């Protein structure tokens, strides 16, 4: 069976015995076209199931009113909140977004970028995949003169606009909170050092340990994928040590949930025996037992600022101002998993 023919403006024009130019103007509500002709064009377009060729239109106009968005995963409340607030700002300005997901894969991220560039998007707003080290596919975006804004995860080497939190300060804050709760042997289940935000969190953890003259034990610093299963695996490894930690700071709420599951299964009291802190303020952190102390990354503000930064770039031609580096201060949300009462702490 042959492929169904795509209906074009010319097909509508042939039915109505008018020019393709008149059809195009009617579809765009041009004031030079009568209301009667507009109604006839729209009726025939509907009958023929005409779908506008946005790519061809973008090529003609040099503008698609589309913004490409790349996120590592869509099932994260943080990323979904960022996208929701980004879209709200962009929609009001007449733009629609195309959301792509890398699933933390470098290869998929490269394919996503190629697809967005082929679609003639007016800009790309992205958070990098964990696997990404080679930045040439992002350099490709810049070479085409298309605005590129990074959020949450980005690399300084790209020299583009960036919006995120102070990951170093956030990590430092978490460790100091745990120390204030009497913890002296603090483990960190972090991301991979090759990713800037996780490297900054690791540095913040190490510097806070040194600042308070606690011993740095390399077996307590673990790099991981930071998913739920990894949280379970790494927590079991920490508990199997000759000297297990009395606190665990996890750089992701999903991995923190996995760690909490293991602690509950092994009947280890949280926070009396081990304090636990996550990162990201996912909704489930306030619903599990015990509730999980975590960090708010201000997703709403990040989404809005990223969209506003794109609009500033796209609306001012030939303007090359100082790059925007919006670094927001995070907020520690203290809940049951780390809120240890020192007066009744287990010996």
N, C-alpha and C positions, 0 to 999 in steps of 0.2 A: 504494500500500500504506500503510495507516494506521500511525501511530506506536504502538509497543508500549506497553501500559499498564504503569505503574510499580506494582509490588507493594507494598502497604502492610500495616501491622499489622492493619488491619481485615480484609484478605483472609485472613490467617492465622487470625484469630479466627473468621471465617465457616466455614472448613474444620473447625475443631475444636469449633465450637459453644460457644465461651467468650467472655468479654468482651475487647475490645482492651486494657483496663487490665491484665488478667491476662497477656496476651501480652507486653506491654511489660515487666512485672515479671519474667516468665520469661526474656526475652532479656537482662535485666540481673542474672540470678542472685539475685533477691530471695529471702530466706530464708522468706518467707511462702508461696511457691509450692512445691508438692511436686516431688520429683525426677522423678516420672513425667510430670507436666505440662511441666516444663522440657524433658525429652527429646523429648516430642511436638511442642512448639513449635519447637524447633531443627531437628527432622526436617522438618517442613512448611516452615519458612523456607528450608531448603536445597533442598527439592523445587521450591518456587516461585521460587527464585533471588531471594530477598528481599535488598535492599540498604538498610541504614539511611540515613535522610535526615539526614546530619550537620548540615546547615544548619538544618533545623527544630529539631533537638535543641539546637543552639547557641542558637537564638532563645529556646527554652523555658527553658534553664538559665542563659542569659546568659554562657555559657562554652563555648568550642569545643575547648580544649586543642590549638589549632593556633597556630603562630607563622609569620608570613610572613617570608621572607628575600629580599632583592633584591640581586643582584650585577651588576656591569657585564658580566661574561663568565664562563662556566663552564669554559672550556678553560685557565684559568690555574691553575697549581699552588697559588699563594697563595690564591685564592678557594676552590678546592676543599678545601684544607686547613683554612681557616677554617670552612667549612660543616660539614665532617666532625667537627671538634672541638666546634663549637656543637651539632650534633645529638646527639653523645654525652652531653653534659650535660643537654640538654632531654629526651631520651628517658628518662633515669633519673628525671626529675621528672614523667613522665607526659605530656609534650608531643610532638607530631609537628610537622615543619616542612613548609612549602610553599615550594619554591624557584622564584623567577622571575628572568629575565635581561633586563637593559635593552639589551644590545648597544650601550652608550654613548649610547642615544637618549633624549632628554628625553620625547618623546611616548610611547614604549613604557614608560618608567618611570612616567608618569602613569597609563597603562592598567593596569599591574601593581598599582599602589597601589589603584585603584578595584576591581580584581578581588579583592584581598586583603581590602579592607574589606567587600565584598559577601559574602565567605566567612565573615565574622564572626571573623577571627583575633583572638587575645587580645593580640597585640603584633606589631610589625614591627621587624626588624633589617636595616639597609640600608647599602650603600656606593653613593654617588651616581654617576650617569652623567657622563661628560665634558661633555656638552652642557648639563647642568643649571645654570641661573642663577636662574630663577624658582623660589622655594621654596614657592609656595602649596599645592602638592599634599602637601608634607610638613606644612605648617601644618594641613591638613585632618585628618591623623592625630592631631595634638596636640589639635585642637578636640573630637575625639570621646572624649578621655580615654584613648586607647589608648597604652600604653608604646611609645616610639620610641627605638631605640638605633642610633647610627651608628657605623660602623667604617671605618678606612682613609681614606675620603673623607667629609667632613662639613663643615658650615658653622657657624661660631660663632654666626651670627645666629639659628639655630634654638633655641639654648639647650636642648639635650637631652644625654643621656649620650653619651660618645664614647670609643672605644678605637682607638688607632693608635700609630705610632712618631713620633719626633721627626724630621720630614722636614728641617727646617732643619739640625739637628745632623748628620744623615746626609750631607747634601750637603756641608757644611763638612768633614766627615771624609774624604770621597772626594777633594776637591780637595787637601787637605793630604797625603793619601797620594800623589797624583800628583806634587805638588811635591817630596816626599821622594825620588821616583824621577827627579828631574832635569827634570821637565816644566815648561815656561815659557809655552807657548801652548796653553791648555786650552780646548777647545770643550765646549759643553753642548747636547745634543739633549734638550730637556725637553718636558713637557706644556704645556697652555695655562694662562696666568696666571690665568684666571678660576676654575680649580679650585684650591682652597686648598692641597692637598698639593703640587701642582706649582709654585704660586707660592712656597711655602716652600722648595722645593728650589732654585728659581731664586735666591731671596734668599740662601740658604746658599752657593751657588756664587759669586755676586757678592761677598758679604762676605769670603769666603775669598781670592778673587783680590785684593781691596783690602788685606786684612790682610798679605799677603805681597808687596805692592807690585808686583804684576804688572799690565801694562796691560789694561784692559777693552776688548775689541774687540767691538762689537755684532754683527758678522758671525759671530762664534763662538757666539752665543746664539740657538738656533733652537727655536721652538715647533712641535710636531707631534702627530700622532695616536698616536705611539709603538707602531705595529704593525710587523711585520717589513718590509713593503714601504716604509714611511716611513723606517725605519732605513737601508735601501739608498739611497733617494733623497737623504736628507739627508747621508749619508756621501759620496756622489758630489759633492754641492754643496760640501762642505768641502774635498775633495781638489782641486777645480777652482779654489780661491782662489789668488791670487798668493803668499800666505803661508799654506800649510795648517797646521793645528794639529799639535802633537807629542803630543797626548793628546785623547781624546774620552770624556766622561762622559755616558752615556745613561740617562735616567730610567726605563727599562724593559728587561728582559732580551730581550724579543722584538725591539725595535728595535735593541738591541745586537747581536743575532745577525745581523740584516740588515746592520748596519755591518761586522761581521766578515766576512761573505760577500764584500762589496765589496773589503775590504782584501786578503783572500786571492786574489780574482780578479785584482787588480791587482799581485799579488806584492809587497805592502808588508809588511815584517817587523813582526810584533806580538810583543813590545812594543819591539823595538829601535828602530824608526822612529816608530811611533805606539803609545802605550799606550791601552788600552780598558777601561772599567769600565761594567757594567750595574747593574741594580737589581731585586731581587725573589727572587734565588736559585732560579730555575726549574731543574728537574732537568737540562735539557740543558746548562746552563752548565758542568757538570763533565764533560761527555762530548764536547764539540766540541774542535777543535784550532786554536789553543791554547785551553785552558780559560779561562773568562771570570771575571774578578774581579767580585764582585757584593755586594749587601747583603741580609742576612737580615732579614725584617720580622716574625719571630716569629709566624707565622700560627697556630700551635697555641694560644699564650697568648691571642691576640686572639679566637679563636673561643670559648675557654672563658670568658674574662672577659665577652664580649658576652652569652653565655647566662646567666651568673650574675647579670649586671646586670639582665636582663629578669626573672629569677626574683625578685630582690630587690624590683623594682618591683611585680610582679603579686601577690606574697604579702603585701604590707603595705598594706592599704587606707587611703586618705586620708593617706598618708605623703608628705610633700614635703620630702625631705632635700636637702642640697646635691648638685648634679649631679655624677656621676662623670666625671672627665676622666682617663682612664688613658693616659698617654703613655709608651710603652716605648722604651728605648734600643736602637737597632739595632746590628747587628754586621757589620763589614766582613770579607768572606771573600776574602782575597788569593789569586789564582791566576795562571796564566802570562801572561794578557793584559796585566797591568800590572806584573808582578814583574821589572822591568828591572834588569839587573846594570850598575851605573854604571861599573864598571871596563872594560866592553867596549862601552859605548854607541857607536853609530855617530856619526861626526862630521857 
